[in-house]
Amino acid sequence: MIDIQPWAPALTVIASIATTIYISWRIVLLLAPGLYRGMIKNNAISVDDFVGGPPSSTSAFKSWFLNRLNVGSRVAKKEGYPLKTEDSDKVPGLKVTSRNETGKEGVATNSNNPPVVVGTIRMGFGHHRIAYAATSWGLGEKKCGFLGLGGDDKDRETFFHDFLNIESEEAQLIKDMDKMYSKGSRLASELGGTVEKFWGSLTKSGDEDSLRCTYQFSEHMVPLINGLDKNSPIIASHSMVACAAVAAGFKNVINLVIDNHAQWFVVVPGCLNLVQGPSNYHSLLKMGVPEDQVQIAGHWIPRDLVEGIPDASARRTARRKAGKPLRIIIPVGGAGAQRKFIVSLVGALSGLVKEGRVQLFLNAGDHEHMKEAFVGALESNNMDYDKVIDMKGVQSFRERMLTEEPKKNVTLFTYDDYFTAVATTDILCNVADVLCCKPSELAFYPIPKLMIRRVGDHEAYSAMRASELGDGTLEVREVPEAVRYVELFLTTKLIETMNNSIEANNKIGIYDGCKNAMRIALERAEKL
């Protein structure tokens, strides 16, 4: 009689399960190329040609599976939604698009030429901020003059086209995706440690498959842009907008590449990808992006900030020499992350604030939880504060700060509307001495910057860009180190040094990215 060991049945079961899993996976890999080809068969352009070839079986399955998670078995539509435009109640001269619920086709324009369309998606503050920066160079009666172009200044209108303004099932797909990303950002920032490391690795691992997934999702977004004139120049501050525009058949598409870390999903095949600096340009070329589809433009900065650089730098230097309080603006990103770090920093600066050596401009944006966190930190540290709650208030505050000091050493900016939440930081930059923020799109701004703890690992490279240009610090990951930098701003010539760098950078066009994007879009429009 055979003596069977007690562990043998268990081992047999484990081996059977492992064998089944292995065989199933091999079957999946055999099927994956066919599933992938079926998914992309109706695509307008080939991502595979752009990235250097078709995916491996594993990548094919990954791309197909992630697309199923994003859109299920949904079939992408092509027909565009009827659109209408209205005058922006925030930006004079800007037209804002939305869905025309009456079903009437076509968008009315006061020009003989198709409008310049700046497309974006309201996912966090960054993409919106960049989009508004781009529109600022397409407005005004003298725009052709300051862009260095000939022609009639009133020849083209500028449209602000936010995909989420087009009420539709496609817009809802984007909102659902954004909720997951924002939640991940907040959890990573709050929990730190392993969770932060995992999230950081995800945000900097944008390989070829990430572009395949981004483009495939964008094929479903075509109806959100297909209601516009195909001859319109498209300037996109989100890669999904550029992907959708290319898929819809627009020929003059410019993608404003975010960050300073080269990843496949931030570039778009079939359009001109503009980048903010040389390291990103070099890396994208090395990855294989065609030379005729990538170009250095400069940083994505609004017109009033660029044109205000000389006066703003002079004011900052004069304030330091006069020993006036250091004005620090601390904004919160669109995902509402960083709460733990920022609240701790506010508390750590309370002594300097009470001594009258530091003034804080705290922008809680439209995040109720950040408003409550700021109020809690201020009250627990017995810090008196003033409050601004609308656009009229922040504009009035800025005008006063040109010649006066704030009523209290802390001003809390908190709003119900999204636009004012985004715009406040831009409005206040030229009357602040230091911008204290994570290395997001703000890392490229022409103001002395204290770069605090990142939310995703990809942002670290933006802090490096600021530090190398001399207009910002390297990333500061701990509160005591941030306080030490504040002390350096107060006791050394660090701000004056950064201001000098900003003025030098400005003279060679470092901050002219959006200006160049608008100029290039209009030049290309004349040639098509």
C-alpha positions as CSV (number, residue, x, y, z in Angstrom):
1,M,0.0,0.0,0.0
2,I,1.3,3.4,-1.0
3,D,2.0,5.8,1.9
4,I,0.6,9.2,0.9
5,Q,2.0,12.2,2.8
6,P,-0.6,14.5,4.2
7,W,0.8,17.5,2.3
8,A,0.7,15.7,-1.1
9,P,-3.0,16.5,-1.9
10,A,-2.5,20.1,-1.2
11,L,0.6,20.2,-3.4
12,T,-1.3,18.6,-6.2
13,V,-4.1,21.2,-5.9
14,I,-1.6,24.0,-6.0
15,A,0.2,22.6,-9.0
16,S,-3.1,22.1,-10.8
17,I,-4.1,25.7,-10.1
18,A,-0.7,27.1,-11.2
19,T,-0.9,25.0,-14.4
20,T,-4.4,26.2,-15.1
21,I,-3.4,29.8,-14.6
22,Y,-0.3,29.4,-16.8
23,I,-2.3,27.8,-19.6
24,S,-5.1,30.4,-19.3
25,W,-2.5,33.2,-19.5
26,R,-0.9,31.7,-22.6
27,I,-4.3,31.5,-24.2
28,V,-4.9,35.1,-23.3
29,L,-1.6,36.1,-24.9
30,L,-2.5,34.1,-28.1
31,L,-5.8,36.0,-28.3
32,A,-4.5,39.4,-27.3
33,P,-3.2,40.6,-30.7
34,G,-6.5,39.8,-32.3
35,L,-8.4,41.6,-29.6
36,Y,-6.1,44.6,-30.0
37,R,-6.5,44.7,-33.8
38,G,-10.2,44.6,-33.4
39,M,-10.0,47.5,-30.9
40,I,-8.0,49.8,-33.2
41,K,-9.4,48.8,-36.6
42,N,-11.5,52.0,-37.0
43,N,-8.9,54.4,-35.5
44,A,-8.2,57.6,-37.5
45,I,-4.4,57.3,-37.0
46,S,-1.9,54.7,-36.0
47,V,-0.3,55.0,-32.6
48,D,1.8,52.0,-33.3
49,D,3.5,53.7,-36.2
50,F,4.2,56.7,-34.0
51,V,5.8,54.7,-31.2
52,G,7.9,52.5,-33.4
53,G,5.8,49.3,-34.0
54,P,3.0,47.1,-32.8
55,P,2.8,46.0,-29.2
56,S,3.9,42.7,-27.7
57,S,1.2,40.2,-26.8
58,T,1.4,41.4,-23.2
59,S,1.1,45.1,-24.2
60,A,-1.7,44.3,-26.6
61,F,-3.7,42.6,-23.8
62,K,-2.9,45.4,-21.4
63,S,-4.1,48.1,-23.8
64,W,-7.2,46.2,-24.6
65,F,-8.0,45.4,-21.0
66,L,-7.5,49.0,-19.8
67,N,-9.7,50.3,-22.6
68,R,-12.4,47.9,-21.5
69,L,-12.1,49.3,-18.0
70,N,-12.4,52.8,-19.3
71,V,-15.3,52.5,-21.8
72,G,-16.5,48.9,-21.6
73,S,-17.9,47.6,-24.9
74,R,-19.0,51.1,-25.9
75,V,-18.6,51.9,-29.6
76,A,-17.0,55.3,-30.3
77,K,-19.3,57.8,-32.0
78,K,-18.1,60.4,-34.5
79,E,-20.9,62.9,-35.0
80,G,-20.2,66.2,-33.2
81,Y,-22.6,67.8,-30.8
82,P,-24.2,71.1,-31.9
83,L,-22.3,74.0,-30.1
84,K,-22.9,77.5,-29.1
85,T,-20.7,80.3,-27.8
86,E,-21.2,82.9,-25.2
87,D,-19.1,85.9,-24.1
88,S,-17.0,84.9,-21.1
89,D,-18.1,86.6,-17.9
90,K,-14.5,86.3,-16.6
91,V,-12.2,87.2,-19.5
92,P,-13.2,90.1,-21.8
93,G,-13.2,89.3,-25.5
94,L,-13.1,85.5,-24.9
95,K,-15.8,83.2,-26.3
96,V,-16.7,80.1,-24.3
97,T,-18.3,77.1,-26.0
98,S,-20.9,74.8,-24.7
99,R,-23.5,72.4,-26.1
100,N,-26.4,73.9,-28.0
101,E,-29.4,72.0,-26.5
102,T,-31.6,73.4,-29.3
103,G,-29.8,71.1,-31.7
104,K,-29.0,74.0,-34.1
105,E,-25.9,73.2,-36.1
106,G,-22.9,75.6,-36.4
107,V,-21.2,78.1,-34.2
108,A,-21.7,81.8,-34.9
109,T,-18.6,83.9,-35.3
110,N,-18.0,87.6,-36.0
111,S,-15.0,86.9,-38.1
112,N,-14.5,85.9,-41.7
113,N,-11.9,83.3,-40.6
114,P,-12.4,80.3,-38.4
115,P,-11.6,81.0,-34.7
116,V,-8.5,79.9,-32.8
117,V,-9.7,77.2,-30.4
118,V,-8.0,76.6,-27.2
119,G,-9.1,73.2,-26.0
120,T,-8.8,71.8,-22.5
121,I,-10.4,69.5,-19.9
122,R,-11.2,70.6,-16.4
123,M,-9.2,67.9,-14.7
124,G,-7.3,69.6,-11.9
125,F,-6.2,73.2,-12.1
126,G,-3.2,72.8,-14.3
127,H,-4.7,72.1,-17.7
128,H,-7.2,74.9,-17.2
129,R,-4.5,77.3,-16.1
130,I,-2.4,76.6,-19.2
131,A,-5.5,77.0,-21.5
132,Y,-6.3,80.4,-20.1
133,A,-2.7,81.4,-20.4
134,A,-2.8,80.5,-24.1
135,T,-6.0,82.4,-24.7
136,S,-4.5,85.5,-23.2
137,W,-2.2,85.8,-26.2
138,G,-5.1,85.5,-28.6
139,L,-7.1,88.4,-27.2
140,G,-6.9,92.1,-27.6
141,E,-6.9,94.6,-30.5
142,K,-3.1,94.5,-30.8
143,K,-2.6,90.7,-30.7
144,C,-1.1,90.5,-34.2
145,G,1.4,93.2,-33.3
146,F,2.7,91.6,-30.1
147,L,2.8,88.2,-31.7
148,G,5.0,89.6,-34.5
149,L,2.4,88.9,-37.2
150,G,0.8,91.0,-39.9
151,G,-2.8,91.1,-40.7
152,D,-6.1,92.3,-39.2
153,D,-6.2,92.0,-35.4
154,K,-9.9,91.2,-35.6
155,D,-9.5,88.5,-38.2
156,R,-10.0,85.6,-35.8
157,E,-11.9,85.2,-32.5
158,T,-10.5,83.0,-29.7
159,F,-12.7,80.2,-28.3
160,F,-12.2,78.5,-25.0
161,H,-13.4,74.9,-25.5
162,D,-13.6,72.8,-22.4
163,F,-14.7,69.2,-23.1
164,L,-16.6,69.1,-19.8
165,N,-18.7,72.1,-20.9
166,I,-20.3,69.7,-23.5
167,E,-22.9,67.9,-21.4
168,S,-22.8,64.4,-22.8
169,E,-22.0,60.7,-22.0
170,E,-18.5,61.3,-23.3
171,A,-18.0,64.2,-20.8
172,Q,-19.3,61.9,-18.0
173,L,-16.6,59.3,-18.9
174,I,-14.0,61.9,-18.4
175,K,-15.5,63.0,-15.0
176,D,-15.5,59.4,-13.8
177,M,-11.8,59.0,-14.8
178,D,-10.9,62.3,-13.1
179,K,-12.5,61.3,-9.8
180,M,-10.3,58.2,-9.6
181,Y,-7.1,60.2,-10.4
182,S,-8.0,62.9,-7.8
183,K,-8.7,60.4,-5.1
184,G,-5.4,58.6,-5.8
185,S,-3.5,61.9,-5.6
186,R,-5.1,62.8,-2.2
187,L,-4.5,59.4,-0.7
188,A,-0.9,59.3,-1.8
189,S,-0.3,62.8,-0.3
190,E,-2.1,62.1,2.9
191,L,-0.8,58.5,3.6
192,G,2.8,58.9,2.2
193,G,5.2,56.0,2.5
194,T,4.6,53.0,0.4
195,V,1.3,54.4,-1.0
196,E,3.1,57.6,-2.1
197,K,5.9,55.6,-3.7
198,F,3.5,53.4,-5.6
199,W,1.4,56.4,-6.8
200,G,4.6,58.2,-7.8
201,S,5.8,55.3,-9.9
202,L,2.5,55.2,-11.7
203,T,2.7,58.9,-12.6
204,K,6.2,58.6,-14.2
205,S,5.8,55.3,-16.1
206,G,4.0,56.6,-19.1
207,D,5.2,54.0,-21.7
208,E,3.9,53.3,-25.2
209,D,0.9,51.5,-23.8
210,S,-0.1,54.6,-21.9
211,L,-0.3,56.5,-25.2
212,R,-2.2,53.6,-26.8
213,C,-4.8,53.8,-23.9
214,T,-5.0,57.6,-24.0
215,Y,-5.5,57.7,-27.7
216,Q,-8.1,54.9,-27.7
217,F,-10.1,56.7,-25.0
218,S,-9.8,59.9,-27.0
219,E,-11.4,58.2,-30.0
220,H,-14.6,58.2,-27.9
221,M,-14.1,62.0,-27.3
222,V,-14.4,62.9,-31.0
223,P,-18.0,64.1,-30.7
224,L,-16.9,66.7,-28.2
225,I,-14.8,68.6,-30.8
226,N,-16.4,67.5,-34.1
227,G,-18.9,70.4,-33.9
228,L,-16.2,72.9,-34.6
229,D,-14.9,74.2,-37.9
230,K,-12.2,71.8,-39.2
231,N,-10.2,74.7,-40.4
232,S,-9.8,76.1,-36.9
233,P,-6.3,76.0,-35.4
234,I,-6.5,73.9,-32.2
235,I,-4.2,74.6,-29.3
236,A,-4.7,71.8,-26.7
237,S,-3.6,72.0,-23.1
238,H,-4.6,68.4,-22.5
239,S,-3.2,65.5,-24.7
240,M,-6.7,63.9,-24.9
241,V,-8.0,67.1,-26.6
242,A,-5.2,67.0,-29.1
243,C,-5.8,63.2,-29.7
244,A,-9.5,63.8,-30.3
245,A,-8.8,66.7,-32.6
246,V,-6.4,64.6,-34.7
247,A,-8.9,61.7,-34.8
248,A,-11.6,64.1,-35.9
249,G,-9.6,65.3,-38.8
250,F,-8.3,68.7,-37.7
251,K,-5.0,69.5,-39.6
252,N,-3.6,72.4,-37.5
253,V,-3.4,70.9,-34.0
254,I,-0.8,72.0,-31.4
255,N,-0.4,70.0,-28.2
256,L,1.1,71.9,-25.2
257,V,3.1,69.2,-23.5
258,I,2.9,69.4,-19.7
259,D,5.6,68.9,-17.1
260,N,9.3,68.4,-17.7
261,H,9.4,64.6,-17.8
262,A,9.2,62.9,-21.2
263,Q,6.4,60.2,-21.3
264,W,4.6,58.8,-24.3
265,F,1.1,59.7,-23.1
266,V,1.8,63.5,-23.0
267,V,2.6,63.6,-26.7
268,V,0.2,63.1,-29.6
269,P,0.8,61.6,-33.0
270,G,-0.2,63.7,-36.0
271,C,0.2,67.1,-34.5
272,L,2.9,69.6,-33.4
273,N,4.0,68.9,-29.8
274,L,5.4,72.0,-28.1
275,V,7.5,71.5,-25.0
276,Q,8.7,74.0,-22.4
277,G,12.4,73.2,-22.2
278,P,15.4,71.5,-23.8
279,S,15.6,68.4,-21.6
280,N,12.1,67.3,-22.5
281,Y,12.8,68.0,-26.2
282,H,16.0,65.9,-26.1
283,S,14.2,63.0,-24.3
284,L,11.3,63.0,-26.7
285,L,13.5,62.9,-29.7
286,K,15.5,60.0,-28.1
287,M,12.2,58.1,-27.5
288,G,11.5,58.3,-31.2
289,V,9.0,61.2,-31.5
290,P,9.5,62.5,-35.1
291,E,11.5,65.7,-35.3
292,D,8.8,67.5,-37.3
293,Q,6.3,66.8,-34.6
294,V,8.1,68.3,-31.6
295,Q,9.5,71.8,-30.9
296,I,10.7,73.9,-28.0
297,A,8.4,76.8,-27.3
298,G,9.0,78.1,-23.8
299,H,7.0,78.1,-20.6
300,W,3.2,78.2,-20.5
301,I,2.6,81.7,-18.9
302,P,-0.2,84.2,-19.3
303,R,0.5,87.4,-21.1
304,D,0.0,89.8,-18.1
305,L,2.5,87.9,-16.0
306,V,5.1,87.9,-18.8
307,E,4.6,91.6,-19.6
308,G,4.7,92.4,-15.8
309,I,8.0,90.8,-15.1
310,P,10.2,93.9,-15.0
311,D,7.9,95.8,-12.6
312,A,7.2,92.8,-10.4
313,S,10.9,92.0,-10.1
314,A,11.6,95.6,-9.2
315,R,8.9,95.6,-6.5
316,R,10.2,92.4,-4.9
317,T,13.7,93.6,-4.8
318,A,12.6,97.0,-3.3
319,R,10.5,95.3,-0.7
320,R,13.4,93.2,0.5
321,K,15.8,96.1,0.6
322,A,13.2,98.1,2.6
323,G,12.8,95.2,5.1
324,K,9.0,94.8,4.4
325,P,7.2,91.5,5.2
326,L,7.8,88.6,2.9
327,R,4.6,87.8,0.9
328,I,4.2,84.1,0.3
329,I,1.3,82.8,-1.8
330,I,0.4,79.2,-1.1
331,P,-2.1,77.7,-3.5
332,V,-3.8,74.2,-3.5
333,G,-3.9,72.1,-6.6
334,G,-7.1,71.0,-8.4
335,A,-7.1,67.6,-6.8
336,G,-7.0,69.1,-3.4
337,A,-4.0,67.1,-2.3
338,Q,-1.1,68.3,0.0
339,R,-3.4,69.1,2.9
340,K,-1.2,67.5,5.6
341,F,2.0,69.2,4.4
342,I,0.5,72.7,3.8
343,V,-1.4,72.8,7.1
344,S,1.8,71.8,8.9
345,L,3.7,74.5,7.0
346,V,1.2,77.2,8.0
347,G,1.5,76.3,11.6
348,A,5.3,76.3,11.4
349,L,5.3,79.8,9.9
350,S,2.9,81.2,12.6
351,G,5.7,82.7,14.6
352,L,7.1,84.7,11.6
353,V,3.6,85.7,10.7
354,K,2.8,87.0,14.2
355,E,6.1,88.9,14.2
356,G,5.0,90.7,11.1
357,R,7.9,89.3,9.0
358,V,5.8,87.1,6.8
359,Q,2.4,87.6,5.1
360,L,0.5,84.6,3.8
361,F,-1.9,84.5,0.8
362,L,-3.6,81.2,1.2
363,N,-5.6,80.1,-1.9
364,A,-7.9,77.2,-0.9
365,G,-9.5,77.3,-4.3
366,D,-13.0,75.8,-4.5
367,H,-12.1,73.0,-2.1
368,E,-14.3,73.0,1.0
369,H,-12.0,70.5,2.8
370,M,-9.0,72.8,2.2
371,K,-10.9,75.8,3.4
372,E,-11.7,74.0,6.6
373,A,-8.2,72.8,7.0
374,F,-6.7,76.3,6.6
375,V,-9.2,77.8,9.0
376,G,-8.5,75.0,11.5
377,A,-4.7,75.6,11.3
378,L,-5.1,79.4,11.6
379,E,-7.4,79.2,14.6
380,S,-5.4,76.6,16.4
381,N,-2.3,78.8,16.0
382,N,-4.2,82.0,17.0
383,M,-3.5,83.6,13.7
384,D,-5.9,86.4,12.7
385,Y,-6.9,86.4,9.0
386,D,-8.9,88.3,6.4
387,K,-11.0,86.5,3.7
388,V,-11.6,87.1,0.0
389,I,-14.5,85.2,-1.6
390,D,-15.0,86.4,-5.2
391,M,-13.3,87.7,-8.3
392,K,-14.1,91.3,-7.6
393,G,-12.5,90.9,-4.2
394,V,-9.3,89.3,-5.4
395,Q,-8.9,91.9,-8.2
396,S,-9.4,94.7,-5.7
397,F,-6.9,93.0,-3.3
398,R,-4.3,92.8,-6.1
399,E,-4.6,96.5,-6.9
400,R,-4.2,97.5,-3.2
401,M,-1.1,95.3,-2.9
402,L,0.7,97.3,-5.6
403,T,1.0,100.2,-3.1
404,E,-0.3,99.1,0.3
405,E,0.0,96.3,2.8
406,P,-2.8,93.8,3.6
407,K,-5.1,94.5,6.5
408,K,-4.0,91.4,8.2
409,N,-0.9,89.2,7.8
410,V,-2.9,86.2,6.6
411,T,-5.5,86.4,3.8
412,L,-7.6,83.4,2.9
413,F,-8.9,83.1,-0.6
414,T,-11.8,80.7,-0.9
415,Y,-14.5,80.4,-3.6
416,D,-17.5,78.6,-4.9
417,D,-16.6,78.8,-8.5
418,Y,-13.8,77.0,-10.4
419,F,-12.5,79.8,-12.6
420,T,-11.8,82.2,-9.7
421,A,-10.1,79.4,-7.8
422,V,-7.7,78.8,-10.7
423,A,-7.2,82.5,-11.6
424,T,-6.4,83.8,-8.1
425,T,-2.8,82.4,-8.1
426,D,-2.2,84.0,-11.5
427,I,-3.7,87.3,-10.4
428,L,-1.6,87.5,-7.2
429,C,1.8,86.3,-8.5
430,N,3.0,89.8,-9.5
431,V,2.2,91.2,-6.1
432,A,3.7,88.3,-4.1
433,D,7.4,87.8,-3.3
434,V,7.4,84.0,-3.3
435,L,5.2,81.3,-4.7
436,C,5.1,78.2,-2.5
437,C,3.7,75.3,-4.4
438,K,4.3,71.7,-5.5
439,P,6.3,71.4,-8.7
440,S,3.2,71.4,-11.0
441,E,2.6,73.7,-14.0
442,L,3.3,76.5,-11.5
443,A,7.0,75.4,-11.3
444,F,7.5,77.2,-14.7
445,Y,6.1,80.6,-13.5
446,P,8.2,83.8,-13.5
447,I,8.2,84.3,-9.7
448,P,10.7,83.2,-7.0
449,K,9.4,79.8,-6.0
450,L,9.7,77.5,-3.0
451,M,9.0,74.1,-4.4
452,I,7.4,71.9,-1.8
453,R,6.5,68.2,-1.7
454,R,5.4,66.7,-5.0
455,V,2.3,64.6,-5.4
456,G,3.6,62.5,-8.4
457,D,7.2,61.5,-9.1
458,H,7.0,63.1,-12.6
459,E,6.8,66.5,-10.9
460,A,10.3,66.3,-9.5
461,Y,11.7,67.1,-12.9
462,S,9.8,70.4,-13.0
463,A,11.4,71.5,-9.8
464,M,14.8,70.6,-11.3
465,R,13.9,72.9,-14.2
466,A,13.1,75.8,-11.9
467,S,16.3,75.3,-9.9
468,E,18.5,75.1,-13.0
469,L,16.9,78.3,-14.4
470,G,17.6,80.0,-11.1
471,D,13.9,81.1,-10.4
472,G,13.0,78.4,-7.9
473,T,14.4,75.9,-5.3
474,L,14.8,72.2,-5.6
475,E,11.9,70.2,-4.2
476,V,11.6,70.5,-0.4
477,R,10.0,67.4,1.1
478,E,10.0,68.3,4.8
479,V,8.4,71.2,6.6
480,P,11.5,72.3,8.6
481,E,13.5,72.5,5.4
482,A,10.7,74.7,3.9
483,V,10.9,77.0,6.9
484,R,14.6,77.2,6.5
485,Y,14.2,78.5,3.0
486,V,11.7,81.1,4.2
487,E,14.4,82.3,6.6
488,L,16.9,82.5,3.8
489,F,14.5,84.6,1.8
490,L,14.3,86.9,4.7
491,T,18.0,87.2,5.6
492,T,19.9,86.7,2.3
493,K,19.8,88.0,-1.3
494,L,18.1,84.8,-2.5
495,I,15.0,86.6,-3.8
496,E,17.1,89.3,-5.5
497,T,19.2,86.5,-7.1
498,M,16.0,84.7,-8.3
499,N,14.6,88.0,-9.6
500,N,17.8,88.6,-11.6
501,S,17.4,85.1,-13.1
502,I,13.8,85.7,-14.0
503,E,14.7,89.0,-15.8
504,A,17.5,87.3,-17.7
505,N,15.3,84.3,-18.6
506,N,12.6,86.7,-19.9
507,K,15.1,88.5,-22.2
508,I,15.8,85.2,-24.1
509,G,12.1,84.2,-24.3
510,I,12.0,81.4,-21.7
511,Y,8.5,82.4,-20.6
512,D,7.1,83.0,-24.1
513,G,5.7,79.5,-24.6
514,C,2.0,80.4,-24.9
515,K,2.9,83.5,-27.0
516,N,4.9,81.2,-29.4
517,A,2.1,78.6,-29.5
518,M,-0.5,81.2,-30.6
519,R,1.9,82.6,-33.2
520,I,2.7,79.2,-34.6
521,A,-0.9,78.2,-34.7
522,L,-1.8,81.4,-36.7
523,E,1.2,81.0,-39.0
524,R,0.3,77.4,-39.8
525,A,-3.3,78.5,-40.4
526,E,-2.2,80.8,-43.1
527,K,-0.3,78.0,-44.9
528,L,-3.0,75.4,-44.8
